[in-house]
């Protein structure tokens, strides 16, 4: 039986005030998102406050050096919940690609979409280097976002 992940409403309060630069259990920092500095925290309502809206380009994998999926979203936690629970049929549910291994944040939706399009045409080797630069253990970064 597959693991059921917490509902988005249960997750968002858990990440308020979390330091995105120090979550990794591998002893590494999470990827620095565009425009973020050390000490940046996820706003209380990621993707809900139109004044502080962030957009995320992300890469998922099923295992180290496994299948890769690149996407973009305005609510990273909600989107990961959907991927992990196969709430939307498609590539990630078909190939069991549920681990968040890399993400970047943008204040401008056009920048996030452009970055996603660039990453989608990158060679696989380049994507692996990008992931391993900040996440050499290919940890599921989602787990760090929802831990209290």
Beta strands, then each sheet from edge to edge (+ up, - down):
strand 1: 55-61
strand 2: 68-73
strand 3: 99-106
sheet 1: 2+ 1- 3+
end
